[in-house]
Amino acid sequence: MNNDLSILNSTYLAEVAKSEDRALHQLNDLNHFLVEHNCTYQGKPMPTLMKPVFISPRQAQIIHHTVDVICRALVKFIKLYLNNEKVRRIMNFSRQENELFFIDPGYSIPLVLARLDAFMDGDNIKFLEFNCDSPAGIAYADIMEEGFRELFRNYPFLNEWNITYFHRQELLLEALLECYREFQSGHPGLPDRPTIAIVDWEGLSTSSEFELLKTFFEEKGFPTIITSPQKITIIGDRIVVNDNEIHLIYRRVITRELLEKMDEVGEYVRAIKGGYACVCNPFQSYIVGNKKVLSLLTDPRFQDIYDDEEKGVIARSIPWTRILSDDTASYRGSRIELRSFVSQNKDDLVLKPANSYGGKDVYLGRETGREIWKNIIERRIGSEEWIVQEYVPIPQEFFPVISEKTTISLKKVNINPFAFLGRYTGTISRISDSSIINVSAGGGLVPTMSAERK
């Protein structure tokens, strides 16, 4: 961490710790702001701590460049997948999944919205997975930044710093409309001002984000309906929900869950296949949401699709990752037998399912007993549906923990940059005491803000 950031963080922590009563009052105010602005999780304020992750303008620039280049590479990989049978065999998606992937979305970029989850240590970024199917947290990130902007009024020393804020909901709407306008050119009967449907299952713990987005879209003049896939119907060549015609679908339902309920959502899938509305993200984005892509991005057999800049960023930012199989692989210039290598190097590796989210079933070798590790290998190696990844040290940072007393505690941190249409749109951070850092697994959310001394 550079000297200015060290001073900023230490000054901030000292100010928070000056008065326990004041700190508790400010935390209550922040939580009240989050509830009042619908930034909630399971009906409660979004879990947070009373300090953001501050990054330098240089770090922000590195994140920006790295995210843009990786998104470019991911778009190339999606197109490679659709045109290369060998890659399709390695990824091993089901027939149903492939049917969805080959639906033409009606616009040119197959990755509209992405969140790339990573660790950042100094100027070094390592991506652990890509949330490209249906990334959440866009509106929450905006509200969290607004809440902290209010909190910062209590700390006059911050007037000496330029702090950068993003307006992701605005950028999200722009990205959706850019896709819609391209889609509309092939469907001239569609209106210039579409009605938007936010589509996901009912009763989700993050449904408050849909309300935030609905409010924002409607303030900008776009009628918006929150609905579930089961409520989508086709009338003639139109998609209808409760007598409202839909022209643009913001797809939040996760593809894997959709496939598990195909008997309930047939009309919804037929509507997308028929091209009756513009849908973002397209199902093709799900291809690079699978963690096997981390292995194939660095596979020598498929490197010719990337330019030199993309190859360099991939080499620097993707940790060594391979599909868990009874096969050989390259590792630091040598050929290895994967089964024996994974068994013998437990403390330097991580095992995780290729197709999961929310930190489910992630096993860090150094925190997993030898027998459990061995059993996972034996049970999973034949399916080739898990990956093994080189362990990346988890960055840690001090945060204030406020209850009746204020303590300063070391927490584990990851960063989660967003990208819309391949363009970086700011980042947010998750923090936890656990090495598996996820809000659904008990972590918290804090803004990530570029700060520079005036």
C-alpha positions as CSV (number, residue, x, y, z in Angstrom):
1,M,0.0,0.0,0.0
2,N,1.4,3.4,-0.9
3,N,2.2,5.9,1.8
4,D,-0.8,8.2,1.1
5,L,-3.2,5.3,1.4
6,S,-1.5,4.1,4.6
7,I,-2.0,7.6,6.1
8,L,-5.6,7.7,4.9
9,N,-6.5,4.3,6.4
10,S,-4.7,4.9,9.7
11,T,-6.3,8.4,10.1
12,Y,-9.7,7.0,9.3
13,L,-9.5,4.2,11.8
14,A,-8.2,6.6,14.5
15,E,-11.1,9.0,13.9
16,V,-13.7,6.1,14.1
17,A,-12.1,4.8,17.3
18,K,-12.1,8.3,19.0
19,S,-15.6,7.9,20.5
20,E,-17.4,4.6,20.8
21,D,-20.7,6.2,21.4
22,R,-20.3,8.4,18.3
23,A,-19.2,5.4,16.2
24,L,-22.2,3.3,17.3
25,H,-24.5,6.2,16.5
26,Q,-22.9,6.6,13.0
27,L,-23.2,2.9,12.3
28,N,-26.9,3.0,13.2
29,D,-27.3,6.0,10.9
30,L,-25.6,4.1,8.1
31,N,-27.8,1.0,8.6
32,H,-30.9,3.2,8.7
33,F,-29.8,4.8,5.4
34,L,-29.3,1.4,3.8
35,V,-32.8,0.1,5.0
36,E,-34.4,3.4,3.9
37,H,-32.9,3.1,0.5
38,N,-33.7,-0.6,0.1
39,C,-30.1,-1.9,0.3
40,T,-31.1,-5.0,2.3
41,Y,-30.3,-8.6,2.5
42,Q,-32.9,-11.1,3.9
43,G,-34.9,-8.1,5.1
44,K,-32.0,-6.5,7.1
45,P,-29.5,-3.8,6.3
46,M,-26.8,-5.1,3.9
47,P,-24.0,-6.4,6.2
48,T,-21.2,-3.8,6.2
49,L,-18.5,-2.3,8.2
50,M,-17.9,1.4,8.7
51,K,-14.9,1.8,6.5
52,P,-14.5,1.4,2.7
53,V,-11.6,-0.1,0.9
54,F,-9.6,2.8,-0.3
55,I,-7.5,2.3,-3.5
56,S,-5.1,4.6,-5.2
57,P,-5.7,6.2,-8.6
58,R,-2.9,3.9,-9.9
59,Q,-4.6,0.8,-8.6
60,A,-7.9,2.0,-10.0
61,Q,-6.2,2.4,-13.4
62,I,-4.7,-1.1,-13.2
63,I,-8.1,-2.6,-12.4
64,H,-9.7,-0.6,-15.2
65,H,-7.2,-1.8,-17.8
66,T,-7.1,-5.4,-16.6
67,V,-10.9,-5.7,-16.5
68,D,-11.4,-4.2,-20.0
69,V,-8.7,-6.5,-21.5
70,I,-10.1,-9.7,-19.7
71,C,-13.6,-8.9,-20.9
72,R,-12.3,-8.6,-24.5
73,A,-10.7,-12.0,-24.1
74,L,-13.9,-13.5,-22.6
75,V,-15.9,-12.3,-25.6
76,K,-13.3,-14.0,-27.9
77,F,-13.6,-17.2,-25.9
78,I,-17.4,-17.2,-26.2
79,K,-17.1,-16.9,-30.0
80,L,-14.4,-19.6,-29.9
81,Y,-16.7,-21.9,-28.0
82,L,-19.6,-21.4,-30.5
83,N,-17.3,-22.3,-33.4
84,N,-14.9,-25.0,-32.0
85,E,-16.2,-28.5,-31.3
86,K,-13.0,-29.4,-29.4
87,V,-13.6,-26.6,-26.9
88,R,-17.3,-27.6,-26.5
89,R,-16.2,-31.1,-25.7
90,I,-13.8,-29.9,-23.0
91,M,-16.3,-27.6,-21.4
92,N,-18.9,-30.4,-21.6
93,F,-22.1,-28.5,-21.3
94,S,-25.4,-30.4,-21.6
95,R,-27.4,-30.5,-24.8
96,Q,-30.0,-28.2,-23.2
97,E,-27.4,-25.7,-22.3
98,N,-25.9,-25.7,-25.8
99,E,-29.4,-25.1,-27.2
100,L,-29.6,-21.9,-25.1
101,F,-26.1,-20.8,-26.1
102,F,-26.9,-20.9,-29.8
103,I,-29.8,-18.6,-29.5
104,D,-29.0,-15.4,-31.4
105,P,-29.4,-12.5,-29.0
106,G,-29.9,-10.0,-31.8
107,Y,-26.9,-7.9,-30.9
108,S,-23.2,-8.3,-31.3
109,I,-21.6,-8.4,-27.8
110,P,-22.4,-11.7,-26.0
111,L,-21.2,-10.5,-22.6
112,V,-23.3,-7.4,-21.6
113,L,-22.9,-7.5,-17.8
114,A,-20.1,-9.1,-15.8
115,R,-18.6,-9.0,-12.3
116,L,-15.1,-10.4,-12.1
117,D,-14.2,-11.6,-8.6
118,A,-10.5,-11.2,-7.6
119,F,-7.9,-10.6,-5.0
120,M,-5.8,-7.4,-5.3
121,D,-2.5,-7.2,-3.5
122,G,-0.8,-3.9,-4.2
123,D,-0.7,-3.6,-8.0
124,N,-1.3,-7.3,-8.6
125,I,-4.8,-8.7,-9.5
126,K,-5.7,-12.4,-9.5
127,F,-9.1,-13.4,-10.8
128,L,-10.7,-16.4,-9.0
129,E,-13.9,-16.6,-11.0
130,F,-16.1,-14.7,-13.4
131,N,-19.8,-13.9,-12.6
132,C,-21.0,-13.5,-16.1
133,D,-24.4,-15.2,-16.1
134,S,-26.4,-12.9,-13.9
135,P,-24.1,-10.7,-11.7
136,A,-25.8,-9.1,-8.7
137,G,-24.9,-6.1,-6.6
138,I,-25.0,-3.3,-9.1
139,A,-27.7,-1.2,-7.4
140,Y,-26.4,-2.1,-4.0
141,A,-23.0,-0.8,-4.8
142,D,-24.5,2.6,-5.7
143,I,-26.5,2.8,-2.5
144,M,-23.6,1.7,-0.4
145,E,-21.5,4.5,-1.9
146,E,-24.2,7.1,-1.3
147,G,-24.5,5.9,2.3
148,F,-20.8,6.3,2.8
149,R,-20.8,9.7,1.2
150,E,-23.2,10.7,4.0
151,L,-21.0,9.0,6.6
152,F,-18.0,10.9,5.4
153,R,-19.6,14.2,6.4
154,N,-18.6,13.3,10.0
155,Y,-14.9,13.2,9.0
156,P,-13.7,16.7,7.9
157,F,-10.2,15.4,7.2
158,L,-11.7,13.7,4.1
159,N,-12.2,17.1,2.6
160,E,-8.5,16.9,1.8
161,W,-9.0,13.9,-0.5
162,N,-10.6,13.5,-3.9
163,I,-12.8,10.4,-3.7
164,T,-14.3,8.8,-6.8
165,Y,-17.9,7.6,-7.0
166,F,-19.6,5.6,-9.7
167,H,-23.3,5.7,-10.9
168,R,-23.6,2.1,-12.0
169,Q,-27.4,2.1,-12.4
170,E,-27.1,4.8,-15.0
171,L,-24.4,2.9,-16.8
172,L,-26.4,-0.3,-16.5
173,L,-29.4,1.3,-18.2
174,E,-27.2,2.7,-20.9
175,A,-25.8,-0.8,-21.6
176,L,-29.2,-2.4,-21.7
177,L,-30.5,0.3,-24.1
178,E,-27.4,0.0,-26.3
179,C,-28.2,-3.7,-26.8
180,Y,-31.9,-2.9,-27.3
181,R,-31.2,-0.3,-30.0
182,E,-29.1,-2.9,-31.9
183,F,-31.8,-5.5,-31.4
184,Q,-34.5,-3.1,-32.5
185,S,-32.8,-2.5,-35.8
186,G,-33.7,-6.2,-36.7
187,H,-37.2,-5.8,-35.1
188,P,-38.5,-2.5,-36.4
189,G,-41.9,-2.9,-34.8
190,L,-40.5,-2.4,-31.3
191,P,-41.0,0.9,-29.6
192,D,-38.1,3.4,-29.0
193,R,-38.9,3.5,-25.3
194,P,-39.2,-0.2,-24.2
195,T,-41.0,-1.6,-21.2
196,I,-38.5,-3.5,-19.1
197,A,-39.0,-6.7,-17.2
198,I,-36.6,-7.7,-14.4
199,V,-36.9,-11.5,-14.4
200,D,-35.9,-13.8,-11.5
201,W,-37.6,-16.2,-9.0
202,E,-40.0,-14.8,-6.4
203,G,-39.0,-14.5,-2.7
204,L,-35.2,-14.1,-3.1
205,S,-33.1,-12.6,-0.4
206,T,-31.8,-10.0,-2.8
207,S,-35.1,-9.0,-4.3
208,S,-34.8,-5.5,-2.8
209,E,-32.2,-4.8,-5.5
210,F,-34.9,-5.4,-8.1
211,E,-37.0,-2.7,-6.4
212,L,-34.1,-0.3,-6.5
213,L,-33.6,-0.9,-10.2
214,K,-37.3,-0.6,-11.0
215,T,-37.4,2.8,-9.3
216,F,-34.4,4.0,-11.1
217,F,-35.5,2.8,-14.6
218,E,-39.0,4.3,-14.1
219,E,-37.5,7.7,-12.9
220,K,-35.7,7.6,-16.3
221,G,-39.0,7.1,-18.1
222,F,-38.9,3.3,-18.7
223,P,-41.9,1.4,-17.4
224,T,-40.6,-1.6,-15.4
225,I,-42.1,-4.8,-14.2
226,I,-40.5,-7.3,-11.7
227,T,-41.7,-10.7,-12.5
228,S,-40.7,-14.4,-12.5
229,P,-40.1,-16.7,-15.5
230,Q,-43.3,-18.6,-14.8
231,K,-45.4,-15.5,-15.4
232,I,-44.1,-14.8,-18.9
233,T,-46.6,-15.6,-21.6
234,I,-46.6,-15.3,-25.4
235,I,-49.6,-13.7,-27.2
236,G,-49.1,-13.8,-31.0
237,D,-45.6,-12.4,-31.4
238,R,-45.5,-10.5,-28.2
239,I,-44.3,-11.2,-24.6
240,V,-46.9,-10.3,-22.0
241,V,-46.9,-10.2,-18.2
242,N,-50.1,-9.3,-16.5
243,D,-51.5,-7.6,-19.7
244,N,-48.3,-5.6,-20.1
245,E,-46.2,-6.0,-23.3
246,I,-42.5,-6.5,-22.6
247,H,-39.8,-5.4,-25.0
248,L,-36.5,-5.6,-22.9
249,I,-35.8,-8.4,-20.4
250,Y,-33.1,-7.8,-17.8
251,R,-32.4,-11.5,-17.0
252,R,-31.5,-12.1,-13.4
253,V,-32.5,-15.7,-13.2
254,I,-29.5,-18.0,-13.2
255,T,-29.3,-20.3,-16.2
256,R,-28.5,-23.4,-14.2
257,E,-31.5,-22.9,-12.0
258,L,-33.7,-22.2,-15.0
259,L,-32.7,-25.5,-16.6
260,E,-33.6,-27.3,-13.3
261,K,-37.2,-25.9,-13.7
262,M,-37.7,-26.3,-17.4
263,D,-41.1,-27.8,-16.9
264,E,-42.2,-24.5,-15.3
265,V,-40.5,-22.0,-17.6
266,G,-41.1,-23.4,-21.1
267,E,-43.0,-20.3,-22.3
268,Y,-40.2,-18.0,-21.0
269,V,-37.5,-19.9,-22.9
270,R,-39.7,-20.1,-26.1
271,A,-40.1,-16.4,-25.9
272,I,-36.4,-15.8,-25.8
273,K,-35.8,-18.4,-28.6
274,G,-38.4,-16.6,-30.7
275,G,-36.7,-13.3,-30.4
276,Y,-39.8,-11.6,-29.1
277,A,-37.8,-9.3,-26.8
278,C,-34.2,-8.2,-26.2
279,V,-32.6,-10.2,-23.4
280,C,-29.6,-9.2,-21.4
281,N,-27.5,-11.1,-20.4
282,P,-27.8,-13.5,-23.3
283,F,-27.4,-17.2,-22.3
284,Q,-24.1,-17.2,-24.1
285,S,-22.6,-15.3,-21.2
286,Y,-23.1,-18.4,-19.0
287,I,-20.3,-20.1,-21.0
288,V,-17.6,-17.9,-19.3
289,G,-19.3,-18.1,-15.9
290,N,-18.1,-21.7,-15.7
291,K,-14.8,-21.8,-13.9
292,K,-13.3,-24.2,-16.5
293,V,-12.8,-21.1,-18.7
294,L,-10.0,-20.1,-16.3
295,S,-8.1,-23.3,-17.4
296,L,-8.9,-22.8,-21.1
297,L,-7.9,-19.2,-21.2
298,T,-4.3,-20.2,-20.6
299,D,-4.4,-23.4,-22.7
300,P,-1.6,-23.3,-25.3
301,R,-4.0,-25.0,-27.9
302,F,-6.2,-21.9,-28.0
303,Q,-3.9,-19.0,-27.5
304,D,-3.9,-17.9,-31.2
305,I,-7.2,-16.1,-30.7
306,Y,-5.8,-13.5,-28.3
307,D,-3.5,-10.5,-29.1
308,D,-0.3,-9.9,-27.2
309,E,-1.9,-7.5,-24.7
310,E,-4.6,-10.0,-23.9
311,K,-2.0,-12.9,-23.5
312,G,0.0,-10.7,-21.1
313,V,-3.0,-9.8,-19.0
314,I,-4.2,-13.4,-18.9
315,A,-0.8,-14.6,-17.8
316,R,-0.5,-12.0,-15.0
317,S,-4.1,-12.1,-13.7
318,I,-5.3,-15.7,-14.0
319,P,-3.8,-18.1,-11.3
320,W,-2.8,-21.6,-12.5
321,T,-6.1,-23.5,-13.0
322,R,-6.8,-26.9,-14.5
323,I,-9.9,-29.1,-14.9
324,L,-9.6,-31.9,-12.2
325,S,-9.1,-35.0,-14.2
326,D,-7.0,-38.2,-14.6
327,D,-4.7,-36.5,-17.1
328,T,-1.4,-34.7,-17.4
329,A,-1.0,-31.0,-17.3
330,S,1.7,-28.3,-17.5
331,Y,2.8,-26.7,-14.3
332,R,5.6,-24.1,-14.3
333,G,7.2,-25.6,-17.4
334,S,6.9,-29.2,-16.3
335,R,4.4,-32.0,-17.1
336,I,2.6,-33.4,-14.1
337,E,0.1,-36.2,-13.4
338,L,-2.8,-34.2,-12.0
339,R,-4.1,-36.8,-9.6
340,S,-0.8,-37.3,-7.8
341,F,0.1,-33.6,-8.0
342,V,-3.2,-32.5,-6.4
343,S,-2.9,-35.2,-3.7
344,Q,0.7,-34.3,-2.8
345,N,0.4,-30.5,-2.9
346,K,-2.7,-29.9,-0.9
347,D,-1.6,-26.8,0.9
348,D,-0.8,-24.9,-2.3
349,L,-4.1,-25.7,-4.0
350,V,-7.9,-25.1,-4.0
351,L,-10.7,-27.4,-5.2
352,K,-14.0,-26.1,-6.3
353,P,-17.0,-27.0,-8.6
354,A,-16.8,-25.5,-12.0
355,N,-20.4,-24.6,-12.0
356,S,-21.4,-23.0,-8.7
357,Y,-21.6,-19.7,-7.0
358,G,-21.9,-18.1,-3.6
359,G,-18.7,-19.8,-2.3
360,K,-20.4,-23.2,-2.2
361,D,-18.2,-26.3,-1.9
362,V,-14.9,-24.4,-2.1
363,Y,-12.1,-26.3,-0.4
364,L,-8.8,-24.6,0.5
365,G,-6.2,-27.3,0.8
366,R,-4.4,-25.6,3.8
367,E,-7.8,-25.5,5.7
368,T,-9.0,-29.0,4.7
369,G,-8.1,-32.2,6.4
370,R,-6.1,-34.7,4.4
371,E,-8.8,-37.4,4.4
372,I,-11.5,-35.0,3.2
373,W,-9.1,-33.7,0.5
374,K,-8.4,-37.2,-0.7
375,N,-12.1,-38.1,-0.7
376,I,-13.0,-35.1,-2.8
377,I,-10.4,-36.0,-5.4
378,E,-11.6,-39.6,-5.6
379,R,-15.3,-38.6,-5.8
380,R,-14.8,-35.8,-8.3
381,I,-11.9,-36.5,-10.6
382,G,-13.9,-38.8,-12.9
383,S,-16.6,-36.2,-13.6
384,E,-14.3,-33.5,-14.8
385,E,-16.8,-31.0,-13.4
386,W,-14.4,-29.6,-10.8
387,I,-11.3,-27.4,-11.1
388,V,-8.1,-27.3,-9.2
389,Q,-6.6,-23.8,-8.8
390,E,-3.3,-22.5,-7.3
391,Y,-3.9,-21.0,-3.9
392,V,-3.7,-17.2,-4.0
393,P,-2.8,-15.5,-0.7
394,I,-5.8,-13.6,0.6
395,P,-5.3,-9.8,1.1
396,Q,-6.2,-8.5,4.6
397,E,-7.0,-5.1,5.9
398,F,-8.0,-3.5,9.2
399,F,-11.6,-2.5,9.7
400,P,-13.5,-1.1,12.7
401,V,-15.9,-3.5,14.3
402,I,-18.5,-1.6,16.3
403,S,-20.9,-2.9,18.9
404,E,-20.9,-1.7,22.5
405,K,-17.1,-1.3,22.1
406,T,-15.1,-0.4,19.0
407,T,-12.3,-2.8,18.0
408,I,-10.0,-2.7,15.0
409,S,-9.9,-6.1,13.4
410,L,-8.0,-7.7,10.5
411,K,-10.4,-8.9,7.8
412,K,-10.0,-10.8,4.6
413,V,-10.9,-8.8,1.5
414,N,-11.7,-9.5,-2.2
415,I,-12.6,-7.0,-4.9
416,N,-15.5,-7.4,-7.3
417,P,-15.1,-5.1,-10.4
418,F,-18.1,-4.7,-12.7
419,A,-18.0,-4.3,-16.4
420,F,-20.8,-3.4,-18.8
421,L,-20.3,-4.2,-22.5
422,G,-16.7,-4.8,-21.7
423,R,-16.1,-1.5,-20.0
424,Y,-15.1,-1.2,-16.4
425,T,-17.8,0.4,-14.2
426,G,-16.2,0.5,-10.7
427,T,-15.8,-2.1,-8.1
428,I,-17.1,-3.1,-4.7
429,S,-15.4,-5.3,-2.0
430,R,-16.5,-8.1,0.2
431,I,-15.0,-8.7,3.6
432,S,-15.0,-11.6,6.0
433,D,-13.3,-13.5,8.8
434,S,-13.6,-16.6,6.7
435,S,-11.3,-17.5,3.7
436,I,-14.5,-18.1,1.7
437,I,-15.6,-14.5,1.2
438,N,-19.2,-14.1,0.3
439,V,-22.2,-12.2,1.7
440,S,-24.4,-15.4,1.5
441,A,-21.7,-17.2,3.5
442,G,-21.6,-14.5,6.3
443,G,-19.4,-11.8,4.8
444,G,-20.1,-8.1,4.4
445,L,-20.1,-5.5,1.6
446,V,-18.2,-2.2,1.6
447,P,-17.5,0.3,-1.2
448,T,-14.2,0.4,-3.0
449,M,-13.2,3.9,-3.6
450,S,-10.3,5.5,-5.4
451,A,-8.8,8.3,-3.1
452,E,-6.2,10.8,-3.9
453,R,-4.8,13.6,-1.7
454,K,-5.9,17.0,-3.1
